[in-house]
Amino acid sequence: MAEKQWGGDNGGVIHENVSVSNGQLHLTGHGDRYAGRVNGVDHDGARVARVTRTGGAIATRNCDASGRYEVRLRLPTQTGACWAIWPFHYEEGYEGDPLYDELGMAMNDG
C-alpha cells in the first residue's frame, strides 16, 4: 500500500483507504464533504490534519517489463472522482531531499 501525497491540494493516498474482501481489492476515496477521522499525509508520508481529498493506492515492489496488463474495475459514479493506473516506475524528489538532485530536478543558477 502506498502512503504519499503529490501534486498539491490533496491529502494523498493512505492505507486506511485500502481493503480486501471476498478476494476483491477496494480503494476508497474521501472528497471535500468527508467529515471522518482518517487523516491524510504529506509528500513525505507524514500524517497531517487534513482529512479530505484522500484516496487509496497499491504499488508493487517488482519492476516488471513491458507487456500486457488486465484490470477489471468498477469506476466511481460520482462526478469529480479521480482514478488512475500507472504501469510504470515513478520517483518524485523535493528540494532538500537527495533524490531531488539525483533526478536533476534542481535549477542550475549558473
LINBEL-V980456 format. One record per residue. N is the residue number from 1. PHI is phi in whole degrees, -180 to 180 (none if undefined). OMEGA is omega in degrees with one decimal (NA if undefined). Layout:
N:PHI:OMEGA
N:PHI:OMEGA
This chain:
1:none:-179.4
2:-96:173.7
3:-135:-175.5
4:-164:174.5
5:-119:175.3
6:-152:170.3
7:84:174.3
8:118:-166.8
9:-83:176.5
10:-156:-179.4
11:-97:176.0
12:78:175.9
13:-109:-173.3
14:-136:-174.0
15:-67:178.1
16:-64:179.5
17:-94:178.9
18:-123:176.2
19:-150:175.5
20:-129:174.0
21:-145:-177.9
22:51:177.8
23:75:-179.8
24:-115:177.0
25:-82:177.8
26:-122:176.0
27:-114:-175.7
28:-105:174.2
29:-124:177.0
30:-116:-177.2
31:-93:-175.7
32:-65:-178.4
33:-93:-179.5
34:-67:-178.9
35:-125:-178.2
36:-80:-174.1
37:-113:-179.3
38:-89:-177.2
39:-82:176.4
40:-83:-178.6
41:-133:173.3
42:-96:-175.6
43:-68:175.1
44:-94:-179.0
45:88:178.1
46:-81:-179.1
47:-65:178.2
48:-127:-178.2
49:-71:-175.5
50:-62:177.5
51:-117:-178.0
52:-95:179.0
53:54:174.1
54:-112:178.8
55:-142:177.3
56:-124:-179.8
57:-155:171.1
58:-124:178.0
59:-145:177.3
60:-85:173.1
61:-89:179.9
62:-79:171.1
63:-108:-177.9
64:-87:179.6
65:-80:176.5
66:-65:-179.2
67:162:-177.6
68:-110:177.7
69:-122:176.2
70:-121:-179.2
71:-130:172.7
72:-111:-175.8
73:-144:173.6
74:-111:-177.0
75:-77:176.3
76:-62:179.0
77:-92:-177.9
78:-77:174.5
79:-69:176.8
80:95:178.3
81:-74:-178.4
82:-111:176.0
83:-141:179.8
84:-160:170.1
85:-125:-179.0
86:-113:-179.4
87:-89:179.3
88:-149:177.5
89:-73:-177.4
90:-138:175.5
91:-127:178.8
92:-136:179.8
93:-117:178.4
94:-118:-179.7
95:-54:-176.7
96:97:178.3
97:-99:179.6
98:-54:179.2
99:-64:179.5
100:-57:179.1
101:-72:-179.3
102:-61:179.9
103:-82:179.6
104:74:-176.8
105:-80:-175.2
106:-71:177.6
107:-81:177.8
108:-88:-177.8
109:-76:-171.7
110:-103:NA
